[in-house]
Amino acid sequence: MRAVVRRLCGVTMMVWLLGLGACASPPSRFYILTPLPVVPETAPATAAARGPVVGVGPISFPKYLDRPQIVSRAGRNQLALGEFDRWAEPLQENVSSVLAENLARLVPTDHILLNPWPGSARLDYQVRVDVLHLDGWLGGESTLLARWSLLDRGERELVRQKAHLQVPTSGREYDAMVGALNQLIDTLSRDIAAAILGLPPRASRE
């Protein structure tokens, strides 16, 4: 009888261990957006040619993106969360730093400041961005909808634009959607940089 009980206990333990293994969560995957590639400088910048002082921020985000899980679209009014596909840092902070680094590489300047900057800083331009949507369909399209503006050092609005950007997501995995979102931030960065470069020289506005 004791042998039968021991065998039953052994079988029960084995079933429990198998069930525990089946219920174990898969490992989480972590993603991050990255800046544009560095373009080698053809000549060293002189002190007089280091460009304008550009402040980046504030950059606002919708509340539905304020979470570690990557958000995708599951329907017109439905969102899905990647429970095991997550951002390595808060998305708002990641986008802010990538945008600032992209502008540092696209605009001839050594002076890109990320909000909040020191009170003693004298900005030539300030970039403000209000992100309304930044998500996509797995296997479909990814979308960035945002309003952005350029202000001068007196906080007078020089440029105001609305960005509605879309790119195809190359696959049904989250890494493909993150790559598409990265392209959208790259395009937004290029548009803002082009607007800065298209403004008249600072001397003519002071």
TIVEXDREN-141704 format. One line per 3 residues: number of its first residue (from 1); their letters; for each residue x, z, y of N, C-alpha, C. Coordinates in steps of 0.05 Angstrom, whole numbers, plus 32768, in hexadecimal, padded with zeros to 4 digits. Atoms other than C-alpha are relative to their C-alpha. Example, Ala and Ser with C-alpha at 12.3 -4.5 7.8 and 13.67 -1.06 7.14 Angstrom:
# residues 2
1) as) 8012 8000 7FE8 80F6 809C 7FA6 8012 8000 8018 | 7FF0 7FFF 7FE8 8111 808F 7FEB 7FF1 800E 8016
***
This chain:
# residues 206
1) mra) 8011 8000 7FE8 8000 8000 8000 8011 8000 8019 | 7FEF 7FFF 7FE9 8038 8012 802F 800E 7FE5 8005 | 7FF4 801A 7FFD 8059 7FCF 8021 7FED 7FEC 800D
4) vvr) 8014 8012 7FF4 8019 7FAB 8033 7FFD 8005 801D | 8002 7FF8 7FE3 8014 7FD2 8074 8018 7FF6 800F | 7FE8 8009 7FF2 805C 7FC1 8085 7FFF 7FE2 8005
7) rlc) 8002 801E 7FFD 804F 7F77 8078 7FEC 7FF9 8015 | 8014 8005 7FEB 8011 7F79 80A3 800B 8005 801B | 7FF4 7FF9 7FE6 8037 7F9B 80DB 8014 7FEB 8008
10) gvt) 7FEC 8014 7FFA 806E 7F68 80D5 7FF2 7FE6 800A | 800F 8018 7FF8 803C 7F2E 80D9 7FF4 8003 801C | 800C 7FFB 7FE5 8019 7F4E 8115 8015 7FFE 8015
13) mmv) 7FEB 8001 7FED 805B 7F57 8139 8009 7FE3 8005 | 7FF8 801C 7FFD 806E 7F0E 812C 7FEC 7FF1 8010 | 8015 800E 7FF1 802B 7EF5 8146 8001 8008 801D
16) wll) 7FFE 7FF6 7FE4 8033 7F21 8184 8017 7FF3 800F | 7FE8 800C 7FF3 8079 7F06 8192 7FFB 7FE2 8005 | 8006 801C 7FFB 8062 7EBE 8189 7FED 7FFC 8017
19) glg) 8013 8002 7FEA 8028 7ECA 81B8 800D 8006 801A | 7FF2 7FFA 7FE7 8056 7EEA 81EB 8011 7FE8 8009 | 7FF0 8018 7FF9 8084 7EAD 81E8 7FEF 7FEA 800B
22) aca) 8012 8015 7FF6 8049 7E7E 81F1 7FF5 8005 801C | 800A 7FF8 7FE6 8031 7EA5 822E 8015 8002 8015 | 7FEB 7FFD 7FEC 8075 7EA8 824F 7FFF 7FE9 8015
25) spp) 8002 8014 7FEB 8075 7E84 8292 8018 7FEE 8000 | 7FE9 8012 7FFE 80A0 7E46 829A 8011 8008 8019 | 7FEF 7FF9 7FE9 80DB 7E4E 82CB 7FF6 7FF1 8019
28) srf) 8008 800D 7FE6 80CA 7E41 8314 8016 7FED 8009 | 7FEE 8013 7FF4 80EA 7E06 8338 7FFE 8004 801E | 7FFF 7FFB 7FE3 8100 7E0E 8380 800B 7FE7 800F
31) yil) 7FF9 8019 7FF2 8105 7DD6 83B4 8006 8007 801D | 7FF9 7FFD 7FE4 8121 7DCE 83FA 8002 7FE4 800D | 7FFC 8019 7FF1 811F 7D97 842F 801C 8000 800B
34) tpl) 7FE5 8002 7FF7 8162 7D7D 8445 8002 7FED 8018 | 7FFD 8011 7FE8 817B 7D5C 8486 800B 7FE5 7FF8 | 7FF5 801B 8004 8191 7D14 848E 801E 8001 7FFA
37) pvv) 7FE3 8001 8006 81D6 7D00 8475 8010 8000 801A | 7FEE 8000 7FE9 8210 7D0C 84A5 800C 7FE5 8004 | 7FF4 8019 7FF9 8227 7CCE 84CA 801C 8006 800C
40) pet) 7FE5 7FFA 7FF5 8273 7CCF 84D5 8002 7FF8 801D | 7FFC 8006 7FE3 8286 7CD2 851F 8017 7FEB 8002 | 7FEB 8015 7FFC 82AE 7C95 8537 8015 800A 8013
43) apa) 7FEC 7FF5 7FED 82D0 7CBD 856E 7FF8 801C 8008 | 8007 7FE4 7FF8 82D3 7D07 8583 7FF1 8000 801B | 8010 7FFD 7FE7 82A0 7D1B 85B8 8010 8010 8014
46) taa) 7FF3 7FF1 7FEA 82BC 7D32 85FB 7FEC 8015 800A | 8011 7FEB 7FF6 82A2 7D6F 861E 7FEA 7FF6 8012 | 8014 800B 7FEE 827D 7D44 8651 7FEC 7FEF 7FF1
49) arg) 8012 8013 800E 825C 7D19 861B 7FF3 800E 7FE8 | 800B 7FF2 8016 8241 7D4F 85EE 7FE1 8001 8000 | 801D 8004 8000 81FA 7D3E 8601 7FEF 8017 800A
52) pvv) 8013 7FEC 7FF5 81BC 7D65 8616 7FFE 8018 7FEE | 8007 7FE7 800F 81A9 7DAB 8601 7FE3 7FFD 7FF8 | 801B 8005 800B 816C 7DA3 85D4 7FF8 8019 7FF1
55) gvg) 800C 7FE9 800E 8141 7DDE 85BE 7FEB 7FF6 7FED | 8014 8009 8014 8119 7DD3 857E 7FEE 8017 7FF9 | 8013 7FEC 8006 80DA 7DFC 8579 7FF1 8008 8019
58) pis) 800A 7FF7 801A 80AB 7E1C 8574 7FF4 7FE9 7FF0 | 800D 8013 8013 8092 7DF6 8537 7FEB 8010 7FF1 | 8016 7FF2 800C 804E 7E0D 8520 7FF7 7FF1 7FE6
61) fpk) 8009 800B 8019 8031 7E03 84DA 7FE4 800B 7FF9 | 801A 7FF6 8009 7FEB 7E09 84BC 8003 8016 7FEC | 7FFF 7FE9 8011 7FDC 7E48 8496 8001 7FF9 7FE2
64) yld) 8002 8006 801D 7FCF 7E24 8454 801C 7FF9 7FF4 | 7FE5 8005 800A 8019 7E13 8450 8012 8019 8001 | 7FF1 7FE7 7FFE 802F 7E5B 845C 7FFF 800E 7FE5
67) rpq) 7FFF 7FF5 801B 803D 7E69 8412 8018 7FF4 7FF2 | 7FE9 800B 800D 8077 7E60 83E2 7FFA 7FE8 7FEE | 8006 8017 8012 8052 7E2F 83B4 7FFE 7FE6 8010
70) ivs) 8003 801A 7FF4 8055 7DE5 83C4 7FE3 7FF8 7FFE | 801C 8007 7FFF 8011 7DCC 83DA 7FFD 7FE2 7FFD | 8006 801C 8003 7FF6 7D8A 83C2 7FE1 7FFC 8003
73) rag) 801C 8006 7FFE 7FB3 7D67 83CA 7FF4 7FFB 7FE4 | 800E 8004 8019 7F81 7D69 8391 7FE5 7FF3 8005 | 8019 800C 7FF8 7F46 7D4C 83B6 7FFE 7FFF 801F
76) rnq) 8002 8001 7FE3 7F2D 7D3E 83FC 8000 801B 800D | 8001 7FE5 7FF5 7F1E 7D87 8407 800B 8015 7FED | 7FF5 7FED 8014 7F46 7DA6 83CE 801E 7FFE 7FFF
79) lal) 7FE3 7FFE 8002 7F8E 7DBD 83CA 8008 800B 7FE5 | 7FF5 7FF5 8018 7FB9 7DCD 838E 801B 800D 8006 | 7FE7 7FF2 7FFB 7FF3 7DFE 838C 8012 7FFD 7FE7
82) gef) 7FEC 8001 8015 8032 7DF3 8363 8009 801B 7FF9 | 7FFB 7FE4 8006 8034 7E37 8342 801E 8004 7FF9 | 7FE4 7FFE 8008 807A 7E29 8326 8012 7FED 800F
85) drw) 7FF1 8012 7FEF 8090 7DF8 835B 7FFE 800B 801D | 8001 7FF0 7FE7 80A3 7E1E 839A 8015 7FF8 8013 | 7FEC 8003 7FEC 80C8 7E1A 83DB 8015 8016 7FFE
88) aep) 7FEB 7FEC 8001 810B 7E3C 83DC 8001 8012 8018 | 8003 7FF0 7FE8 80FD 7E56 8422 7FE6 7FF9 800D | 8019 8008 7FF3 80C0 7E57 844F 8001 7FE4 800C
91) lqe) 7FFF 801C 7FF9 80AD 7E0F 845D 8003 7FFD 801E | 7FFD 8002 7FE3 80A6 7E1A 84A8 801D 8003 8009 | 7FE4 7FFC 7FF9 80ED 7E34 84AD 8011 7FE9 7FF6
94) nvs) 7FF1 8017 800B 8107 7DFC 8480 7FFD 7FE7 8012 | 8005 8018 7FEF 80E6 7DC5 84AA 800E 8004 801B | 7FF4 7FFB 7FE6 80FE 7DE5 84EB 801F 7FFB 7FFF
97) svl) 7FE3 8003 8001 8147 7DE8 84D5 8008 7FE3 7FF9 | 7FFA 801C 8006 8145 7DA1 84B7 7FFC 7FEF 8019 | 8005 800F 7FE7 8126 7D85 84F7 8017 8004 8014
100) aen) 7FEA 7FFB 7FED 815B 7DA7 8522 801A 7FF3 7FF7 | 7FE7 800D 8009 8194 7D8E 84F6 7FFE 7FE2 8002 | 8004 801D 7FFD 8177 7D48 84F5 8005 7FF7 801D
103) lar) 7FFD 8007 7FE4 8174 7D46 8541 801D 8003 8008 | 7FE3 7FFE 7FFA 81BC 7D5F 8544 8010 7FE8 7FF6 | 7FF2 8018 800B 81CF 7D22 851A 7FF7 7FE6 800D
106) lvp) 800B 8018 7FF5 81A3 7CF0 853D 8004 7FFD 801F | 7FFC 8000 7FE3 81AD 7D03 8586 801D 8008 8006 | 7FE4 7FF9 7FFA 81F4 7D02 85A3 8001 801A 8010
109) tdh) 7FFE 7FE6 7FF2 81F7 7D4C 85B3 800C 8015 7FED | 7FF6 7FE9 800F 821B 7D8B 859C 7FEF 8019 8005 | 8010 7FE9 7FF7 81E4 7DB7 85B8 7FE3 7FFF 7FF7
112) ill) 801B 7FFD 800A 81A8 7DBF 858B 7FFB 801D 7FFA | 8006 7FE3 8003 8188 7E04 858E 7FE5 8002 7FF2 | 8019 7FFB 800F 8153 7E1D 855E 7FF2 8018 800B
115) npw) 8010 7FEA 7FF6 811B 7E49 8577 8000 8018 7FED | 7FFC 7FF8 7FE4 8123 7E81 858B 801D 7FFE 8008 | 7FE5 8003 7FF6 8160 7E70 85B5 8005 8016 8015
118) pgs) 7FFA 7FEB 7FEC 8184 7EA0 85E5 7FF3 7FFB 801A | 800E 8002 7FE6 8162 7EAE 8626 8012 7FF3 8016 | 7FEE 800C 7FEC 81A0 7E95 864B 8003 7FE2 7FFC
121) arl) 7FFD 801C 8005 819B 7E50 862C 7FF1 7FEF 8015 | 800D 8013 7FED 818D 7E17 865D 7FFB 7FE6 7FF1 | 8008 8017 8010 8167 7DE2 8636 7FFD 7FE8 8013
124) dyq) 8008 801A 7FF4 8164 7D99 864B 7FE6 7FF6 7FF6 | 801A 8008 800C 812C 7D8B 861A 7FF8 8015 7FEC | 800B 7FEF 8014 80FF 7DB4 85EE 7FED 7FF0 7FEE
127) vrv) 8011 800E 8013 80DE 7D98 85AF 7FEC 8014 7FF5 | 8015 7FF0 800C 809B 7DB6 859B 7FF1 7FF0 7FEC | 800E 800E 8015 8078 7DA3 855B 7FEA 8011 7FF5
130) dvl) 8017 7FF3 800C 8033 7DB6 8541 7FF9 7FF0 7FE7 | 8006 800E 801A 802E 7DA2 84F7 7FE4 8007 7FF8 | 801C 7FFC 8008 7FE6 7D98 84E2 7FFD 7FFD 7FE2
133) hld) 8000 8005 801D 7FF1 7D7D 849B 801B 7FF8 7FF7 | 7FE7 8008 800C 802E 7D77 846F 7FFC 8005 7FE2 | 8005 7FFD 801C 801B 7D6A 8427 7FFC 7FE4 7FF4
136) gwl) 8003 801B 800C 800D 7D32 83F6 7FF2 8002 7FE5 | 800C 8003 801B 7FEE 7D19 83B5 8017 7FFB 7FEC | 7FEC 8006 8015 8019 7D1C 8376 7FFA 7FE5 7FF5
139) gge) 8005 801C 8008 8021 7CD3 8366 7FF2 7FEF 8014 | 800E 800F 7FEC 7FFE 7CBE 83A6 8011 7FFE 801A | 7FF2 8001 7FE6 8011 7CC4 83F0 8005 801C 800B
142) stl) 7FFB 7FE7 7FF1 8030 7CFC 8418 7FFD 7FFB 801E | 8009 8004 7FE4 801A 7D07 8460 800B 8016 8011 | 7FF9 7FEE 7FEB 8035 7D27 849E 7FEF 7FFA 8019
145) lar) 8010 8003 7FE7 8004 7D31 84D8 8009 8016 8013 | 7FF5 7FEC 7FED 8022 7D53 8515 7FFD 7FF6 801D | 7FFE 8006 7FE3 8021 7D56 8561 801B 800B 8009
148) wsl) 7FE6 7FF6 7FF6 8064 7D5B 8584 8003 7FF7 801D | 7FFC 8005 7FE4 807C 7D5C 85CB 801D 8007 8008 | 7FE6 7FFA 7FF3 80BC 7D5C 85F5 7FFB 800B 801B
151) ldr) 8002 7FF3 7FE6 80C2 7D8A 8630 801B 8000 800E | 7FE6 7FFE 7FF1 80F7 7D8D 8667 8006 801E 8003 | 7FF8 7FE3 7FFD 811A 7DCE 867C 7FEC 8010 8010
154) ger) 8015 7FF2 7FF2 80E0 7DDE 86A9 7FE6 8001 7FF1 | 8017 8001 8012 80B0 7DD7 866D 7FEB 7FED 8009 | 8012 8016 7FF9 8091 7D99 868B 8000 7FEC 7FE9
157) elv) 8002 8012 8017 8078 7D6A 8655 8009 7FE4 8007 | 7FF5 801B 7FFC 80A0 7D29 8652 7FF4 7FEC 7FED | 800A 8011 8015 8086 7D0C 8611 7FED 8010 7FEF
160) rqk) 8013 7FF3 8012 804A 7D1C 85E6 7FF6 7FEB 7FEC | 8006 8013 8015 803D 7CF9 85A3 7FF0 800D 7FEA | 800C 7FF7 8019 8012 7CFF 8565 800B 7FF0 7FEA
163) ahl) 7FF4 800D 8017 8034 7CEF 8524 7FEC 8000 7FE8 | 8010 8002 8019 800B 7CD6 84E8 8010 7FEE 7FED | 7FEC 800E 8010 803F 7CC3 84B4 7FF8 8003 7FE2
166) qvp) 8006 8000 801C 8034 7CB0 846B 8016 7FF1 7FF1 | 7FEE 800E 8012 8063 7C9D 8432 7FF6 8004 7FE4 | 8008 7FFD 801C 8056 7C91 83E8 8011 8015 7FF2
169) tsg) 7FF2 7FED 8012 8068 7CC8 83B7 8007 7FF1 7FE7 | 7FF6 8012 8015 8093 7CA6 8383 7FFA 8009 7FE3 | 8007 7FF7 801B 807B 7CD0 8348 7FEC 8017 8001
172) rey) 8014 7FEB 8002 804B 7D05 832F 800C 801C 7FFE | 7FF3 7FE6 8001 807E 7D3D 8331 8004 800B 801C | 7FFD 7FF4 7FE6 8089 7D6E 8369 801A 7FF8 800E
175) dam) 7FE7 8008 7FF3 80D1 7D58 8375 7FFC 7FE5 800E | 8006 801A 7FF3 80B6 7D12 8386 7FF1 8005 801A | 800F 7FFA 7FE8 8085 7D30 83B8 8012 800D 8015
178) vga) 7FEE 7FF4 7FED 80BB 7D5B 83D8 8012 7FEB 800C | 7FF0 8016 7FF4 80E6 7D1C 83E0 7FF0 7FF0 8014 | 8011 800E 7FED 80AB 7CFA 8402 7FFD 8010 801A
181) lnq) 8003 7FEE 7FE8 80A1 7D36 8431 801A 7FFF 8010 | 7FE7 8002 7FF3 80EB 7D32 8441 8002 7FE7 8011 | 8001 8019 7FF1 80E3 7CE9 8456 7FEF 8002 8019
184) lid) 8012 7FFD 7FE9 80AA 7CFC 8484 800E 8010 8016 | 7FF1 7FF0 7FEB 80D5 7D31 84A8 8016 7FEF 800B | 7FEB 8012 7FF6 810D 7CFE 84AD 7FF5 7FEC 8015
187) tls) 800C 8013 7FED 80DE 7CCC 84CF 7FF8 800E 8019 | 8007 7FF0 7FE8 80C3 7D01 84FE 8019 8005 8011 | 7FE7 7FFA 7FF2 810A 7D14 8510 800A 7FE7 800F
190) rdi) 7FF7 8019 7FF3 811C 7CCB 851F 7FEF 7FF9 8018 | 8012 8006 7FEA 80DE 7CC3 854B 8006 8012 8018 | 7FFB 7FEE 7FEA 80EE 7D01 8574 801C 7FFA 800C
193) aaa) 7FE5 8008 7FF6 8138 7CED 857A 7FFE 7FE8 8011 | 8003 8019 7FF1 8124 7CA8 8592 7FF3 8006 801B | 800C 7FF9 7FE7 80F7 7CC8 85C7 8014 800E 8013
196) ilg) 7FEC 7FF2 7FF0 8130 7CF5 85DF 8013 7FEB 800C | 7FEC 8014 7FF7 8160 7CBA 85E3 7FF3 7FEC 8014 | 800E 8013 7FEE 812B 7C91 8608 7FFA 800C 801C
199) lpp) 8005 7FF4 7FE6 8125 7CC3 8641 8016 7FF8 8014 | 7FEB 8006 7FEC 8149 7CB5 8683 8015 8015 8001 | 7FEA 7FEC 7FFE 818C 7CD7 868F 7FF7 8019 800F
202) ras) 8008 7FE7 7FF4 8186 7D20 86A2 8005 8001 801E | 7FF9 7FFF 7FE3 81A7 7D15 86E6 7FEA 7FF4 8011 | 8015 800E 7FF0 816F 7CE7 86FC 7FE6 8010 8001
205) re) 8019 7FF0 8000 813A 7D1C 86ED 8004 801B 800D | 7FFB 7FE5 7FF4 815B 7D58 870E 8001 7FFF 801E
***
